[in-house]
């Protein structure tokens, strides 16, 4: 194909991607389909948002007679899903109509990542061609928008439990460039007001570029200066010190479980047998960034940490979208029951089954929770299996959680629509991040001295 025709071909593809739109009728029909699907399959819907019907109808009524762009369409879809006040929704994938252009270089978007600390934005890695920013530069404005305004604009689109902000904040941090593109604006460039520590604020202009150029810039400007970090090649780690033992459980994802071929009961039996044989009196369980997966890796630990007699109390109940209820009873204590003190590390990505284990440790193991509010609602949440539906006009797939899981009333935390609130709160600082300090371990050290 001649070069001029080839260029025209890619230009037309590029323009088509951005010109895609839906009629008002198509948009309203898809929103009505999505609304009905959520009402049908999410059994926790009216428990956690009794106003869903009116609020979702309002989103549909906002559609006037004008065509709706792909981005505006996806924003409405996201808002409707977020009204469930549930985090276990799946909004499309990287191969669908709205996300694929990131992968095949049709979208030009923000070429830098951020670190979000106490509501402030800091430059993490700069993939731009201009290279005008340094790691740790505070971002005071992006195209005239302050960080507080940007955060406030994100929240209506992000699926999360109740009033929890730690989980969506970490979503924003990890996906800031493409979330900004989808939910804030799609500019050709970014005018940023940035400030390095102790220096005057300055403005920089950064052009939006596609992923292929960002990857090239990463290889050129970022990768050569990064420390090569080798991830732990293990499902878990158990280490012993003179003062405590540390059990780290980074994930319960089924793919990780299949990779290592682990069984929950056998795993925990071997771990707690080792703890008993070594005479360990203090156990720290690190569940930071454990976003869950297989539920048995949460409840199968209970026999090894059960401190008190809870009578005939149930451990958890689940209700399916069809109204079928199942009750899970508390198990008996194991002969390898850990009788010492337990501490658990949690953050906003301690989520789903990761959060469930943290809750069990607090409720049944009298664990001291250290860290940030967990990402999952303490009293219950919708998860389990997922019902996937396809929006007719866009063919975007939406995953809807179809099991409500709830726990017995707690005497330790009586909040509504909040995650596990650690008794020992942790907040990262800029200095912690830049100097690779772990405030969790510092807090633990203080507690063990008291």
C-alpha positions, 0 to 999 in steps of 0.5 A, spaced: 500 500 500 502 506 498 505 510 504 500 516 503 494 511 502 497 507 508 497 514 512 490 515 510 488 508 512 490 509 519 488 517 520 481 514 518 481 509 523 484 514 528 478 518 527 473 513 527 475 511 534 474 518 537 468 519 532 464 513 535 457 515 538 451 512 540 444 515 539 440 517 545 435 511 544 441 506 544 444 510 550 437 510 554 436 502 552 443 500 554 442 504 561 435 501 562 438 494 560 444 495 565 439 498 571 434 492 570 441 487 570 443 490 577 436 490 580 436 482 578 443 480 580 445 484 585 442 482 592 445 487 596 443 493 592 437 495 596 441 494 603 446 498 601 443 503 596 435 504 598 435 510 593 438 506 587 432 506 583 431 514 583 438 515 582 439 511 576 433 513 573 436 520 573 442 518 569 437 515 564 433 522 564 440 526 563 440 523 556 437 528 551 435 527 544 443 529 542 448 523 540 452 521 546 460 520 545 463 513 547 466 516 553 460 520 555 456 513 554 461 510 558 461 515 564 454 514 565 455 506 565 460 507 570 456 512 574 450 507 574 454 501 576 457 505 582 450 507 585 450 500 588 455 502 593 459 495 591 466 494 589 465 487 586 463 490 579 467 489 573 467 494 568 469 492 561 476 490 559 482 492 555 479 489 549 472 492 549 470 498 545 472 504 550 479 501 553 482 497 546 484 504 544 489 505 549 492 498 547 493 499 540 495 507 541 489 510 538 488 514 545 493 520 547 493 521 554 497 523 560 504 520 560 506 520 567 504 516 574 502 519 581 503 517 588 497 519 592 499 521 599 494 525 604 490 527 598 496 530 595 499 528 588 506 527 587 510 525 581 511 518 581 514 516 574 515 521 568 514 517 561 513 524 557 518 526 552 519 533 555 522 530 562 521 536 566 519 533 572 522 529 578 520 524 582 517 527 588 514 533 585 508 535 588 502 537 583 498 543 585 494 543 579 493 540 572 490 544 567 487 549 572 484 543 576 486 542 584 487 535 586 481 535 591 477 537 585 480 531 581 479 526 586 472 529 588 470 528 580 473 521 580 468 518 586 462 518 582 465 513 577 468 508 581 465 502 584 467 501 591 463 499 598 459 504 602 463 511 604 470 507 604 475 512 600 482 508 601 480 503 596 478 508 590 484 512 592 488 506 591 485 505 584 486 512 582 493 512 584 494 505 580 490 507 574 491 515 574 493 516 567 487 512 563 482 514 569 483 521 568 482 520 560 476 516 561 473 521 567 476 527 567 478 530 560 482 528 553 486 534 552 492 534 547 497 537 553 497 538 560 499 544 563 501 543 570 503 547 576 509 543 580 513 544 586 519 540 588 521 540 596 523 547 598 523 550 591 518 555 588 512 553 584 513 552 577 509 551 570 510 545 565 507 543 559 507 536 557 504 533 551 499 527 551 502 521 547 500 514 546 502 508 549 507 506 544 511 512 545 510 512 553 513 505 553 519 508 549 520 513 554 520 509 560 525 504 557 529 511 555 528 515 561 526 510 567 528 503 567 535 505 567 535 508 573 530 503 577 532 498 582 531 491 579 526 488 584 525 481 584 518 479 587 518 473 592 517 467 588 512 464 593 505 464 595 506 466 602 513 468 606 514 466 614 520 469 617 522 469 624 525 474 628 527 474 636 521 478 637 515 476 632 514 471 626 511 475 620 506 471 615 505 475 609 499 473 604 499 477 598 494 474 594 488 469 594 487 469 587 485 463 584 491 463 578 496 464 584 493 458 588 493 454 581 500 456 580 503 453 587 498 448 588 496 450 595 490 447 599 488 452 605 487 447 610 494 443 609 498 450 608 495 453 615 496 446 618 503 446 616 504 454 618 501 454 625 504 447 627 511 450 625 509 456 630 507 452 635 514 448 635 518 454 635 514 457 641 512 463 637 508 468 642 507 474 637 505 473 630 504 478 625 500 477 619 501 482 613 495 482 608 497 489 605 494 489 598 491 482 598 485 484 594 482 477 595 480 471 591 478 464 594 474 465 600 477 458 603 483 462 604 480 466 609 475 462 613 480 456 613 485 460 618 479 461 623 481 454 627 488 456 628 486 463 631 480 462 635 481 465 642 474 465 645 468 461 645 463 464 641 457 459 642 452 458 637 454 464 633 455 463 625 461 465 621 458 468 615 451 468 611 450 468 604 444 470 600 444 469 592 441 473 587 435 468 587 434 468 594 437 462 597 441 463 603 447 459 606 449 459 613 457 458 615 458 455 622 464 457 626 469 451 626 472 448 632 479 450 634 485 446 632 490 442 636 495 447 633 491 453 635 496 459 636 495 462 643 499 468 643 498 475 640 496 477 633 497 483 629 495 484 622 497 489 617 491 492 612 490 498 607 485 500 602 487 494 598 486 489 603 479 487 600 474 482 599 477 475 602 483 479 604 479 483 608 475 477 610 481 474 613 483 481 617 476 481 620 476 474 622 483 475 625 480 481 629 473 478 631 476 471 633 483 472 634 483 479 638 488 481 633 491 488 633 489 491 626 495 496 624 494 501 618 489 504 614 482 502 613 480 496 609 477 496 602 471 492 604 465 494 608 466 491 615 458 488 616 458 485 609 459 486 601 456 483 595 461 478 591 462 471 590 460 469 583 459 474 578 454 475 573 456 478 566 452 481 561 453 485 555 451 492 553 447 491 547 449 497 543 457 498 545 458 490 547 461 492 553 461 487 558 459 488 565 460 483 571 455 484 577 456 481 584 450 476 585 452 474 592 450 478 599 455 476 604 454 478 611 457 477 618 454 477 625 453 483 629 460 486 632 461 488 638 468 491 636 466 495 630 459 498 629 460 502 623 456 502 617 458 502 610 466 503 613 471 498 612 475 495 618 478 501 622 485 499 625 486 501 632 493 503 630 492 508 624 498 509 619 498 514 614 504 514 609 508 521 609 512 523 603 518 522 606 516 515 608 515 514 600 521 517 598 526 513 603 522 507 602 521 507 610 515 502 612 511 506 618 507 499 619 514 496 622 515 502 626 508 502 629 509 495 630 516 496 634 513 501 638 507 497 640 512 491 642 516 495 646 509 498 650 
